[in-house]
Amino acid sequence: MFSFSSTVVASDQEYEVSIGWQVVVSYFPVQGNEVLTQKVNAIKPNPFNPDKDKDCEFYFESTKQKKYSVNIYNISGQFIKSATSEFIEKKGDAFVYQAIWDGRNENGLMCTSGLYLFKVNIENTTYIKKMLLLH
């Protein structure tokens, strides 16, 4: 995590305006990808509009049925919600899973427009995909 701050001052003969801000950027550690055994696929639709689209779907697959979790975070790294997910089909050697998000947080409130992260943990491997939510 790192942060930076800045201040801008504008003035004329009568007024002086000072605006300051601080930006904090955090990130998730991403472990090595097991490209041959696991695959994280597209988010549909992306961008996602919960007013127009019913749900946002996120697909991932693995060659073995493994323990996994899917969580959604905002761009600041704050936890939003655990996504509902289920096994949907077997394609050749791969087990395909689907995670669904309705655009709401854990309290059932609609999230604001912005960039969100789908974080999938499959055993000891972490995958992150970006999704844009627009109202």
C-alpha positions as CSV (number, residue, x, y, z in Angstrom):
1,M,0.0,0.0,0.0
2,F,1.2,3.5,-0.7
3,S,-0.3,7.0,-0.5
4,F,0.4,10.5,-1.7
5,S,-1.2,13.8,-1.0
6,S,-1.3,17.2,-2.7
7,T,-2.7,20.7,-2.2
8,V,-3.7,23.3,-4.7
9,V,-4.1,26.9,-3.8
10,A,-5.8,29.5,-6.0
11,S,-6.2,33.1,-5.0
12,D,-7.1,36.5,-6.3
13,Q,-7.4,39.9,-4.5
14,E,-10.4,38.9,-2.5
15,Y,-10.4,35.2,-2.0
16,E,-8.0,32.3,-1.4
17,V,-9.2,28.7,-2.0
18,S,-7.1,25.7,-0.9
19,I,-8.1,22.2,-2.0
20,G,-6.2,19.2,-0.6
21,W,-6.6,15.5,-1.2
22,Q,-4.9,12.2,-0.3
23,V,-4.9,9.1,-2.5
24,V,-4.3,5.7,-0.9
25,V,-3.7,2.8,-3.2
26,S,-3.8,-0.8,-1.8
27,Y,-3.4,-4.0,-3.7
28,F,-3.9,-7.8,-3.3
29,P,-0.9,-10.1,-3.6
30,V,-1.4,-12.4,-6.5
31,Q,0.3,-15.8,-6.3
32,G,1.6,-17.8,-9.2
33,N,-0.8,-18.8,-11.9
34,E,-1.4,-22.5,-12.7
35,V,-2.2,-21.8,-16.3
36,L,-2.4,-25.5,-17.3
37,T,-4.8,-26.5,-14.5
38,Q,-7.0,-23.4,-13.8
39,K,-8.5,-20.7,-15.9
40,V,-10.4,-17.5,-15.0
41,N,-12.7,-16.4,-17.8
42,A,-14.6,-13.3,-18.7
43,I,-17.1,-11.3,-16.7
44,K,-20.4,-10.8,-18.5
45,P,-21.6,-8.1,-19.0
46,N,-18.7,-5.8,-18.4
47,P,-19.4,-2.9,-17.8
48,F,-22.3,-4.0,-15.7
49,N,-25.5,-1.9,-15.1
50,P,-27.6,-3.4,-12.4
51,D,-30.6,-1.2,-13.4
52,K,-30.6,-2.8,-16.9
53,D,-28.9,-6.2,-16.5
54,K,-30.2,-8.6,-13.9
55,D,-26.9,-10.0,-12.7
56,C,-23.2,-9.9,-13.5
57,E,-21.8,-13.4,-14.2
58,F,-18.2,-14.4,-13.7
59,Y,-16.9,-17.8,-15.0
60,F,-13.8,-19.8,-13.9
61,E,-12.7,-23.3,-14.4
62,S,-10.4,-25.9,-12.9
63,T,-9.2,-29.4,-14.0
64,K,-10.1,-30.7,-10.5
65,Q,-12.9,-29.9,-8.2
66,K,-11.3,-27.8,-5.5
67,K,-12.2,-25.6,-2.6
68,Y,-12.7,-22.0,-3.7
69,S,-14.1,-18.7,-2.7
70,V,-15.2,-15.6,-4.7
71,N,-15.3,-12.2,-3.0
72,I,-15.9,-8.8,-4.4
73,Y,-13.9,-5.7,-3.4
74,N,-14.0,-2.0,-4.4
75,I,-11.0,-0.5,-5.9
76,S,-9.8,0.7,-2.4
77,G,-9.6,-3.0,-1.3
78,Q,-12.7,-2.8,0.9
79,F,-14.7,-6.0,1.1
80,I,-18.2,-5.6,-0.6
81,K,-19.7,-9.1,-0.7
82,S,-19.1,-12.8,-1.2
83,A,-20.5,-13.8,-4.6
84,T,-23.0,-16.6,-4.9
85,S,-21.3,-19.3,-7.0
86,E,-22.0,-22.8,-8.2
87,F,-20.7,-25.6,-10.4
88,I,-22.5,-25.4,-13.8
89,E,-20.9,-28.0,-16.1
90,K,-18.0,-30.2,-17.0
91,K,-16.2,-29.3,-20.3
92,G,-13.7,-32.1,-21.2
93,D,-11.3,-32.2,-18.2
94,A,-12.4,-28.9,-16.7
95,F,-15.1,-28.2,-14.1
96,V,-16.7,-24.8,-14.9
97,Y,-18.0,-22.6,-12.1
98,Q,-20.2,-19.5,-12.3
99,A,-20.3,-16.7,-9.7
100,I,-23.1,-14.2,-9.7
101,W,-23.3,-10.7,-8.3
102,D,-26.4,-8.5,-8.3
103,G,-24.5,-5.2,-7.7
104,R,-25.4,-5.0,-4.0
105,N,-23.2,-5.1,-0.9
106,E,-23.5,-7.4,2.1
107,N,-26.3,-5.1,3.6
108,G,-28.4,-5.4,0.4
109,L,-27.6,-1.8,-0.6
110,M,-26.9,-1.0,-4.3
111,C,-23.2,-0.2,-4.8
112,T,-22.1,3.0,-6.5
113,S,-20.7,3.2,-10.0
114,G,-17.0,2.4,-10.1
115,L,-14.4,-0.3,-10.6
116,Y,-14.8,-3.5,-8.6
117,L,-12.5,-6.5,-8.2
118,F,-13.6,-10.2,-8.3
119,K,-11.1,-12.1,-6.2
120,V,-11.1,-15.9,-6.6
121,N,-9.2,-18.1,-4.3
122,I,-8.8,-21.7,-5.6
123,E,-6.8,-23.6,-3.0
124,N,-3.5,-21.7,-2.7
125,T,-3.9,-19.6,-5.9
126,T,-5.5,-16.1,-6.1
127,Y,-6.9,-14.6,-9.3
128,I,-8.3,-11.1,-9.6
129,K,-10.5,-9.7,-12.4
130,K,-11.7,-6.2,-12.8
131,M,-15.3,-5.2,-13.5
132,L,-16.9,-1.8,-14.1
133,L,-20.3,-1.1,-12.5
134,L,-22.2,1.8,-14.1
135,H,-25.6,3.2,-13.3
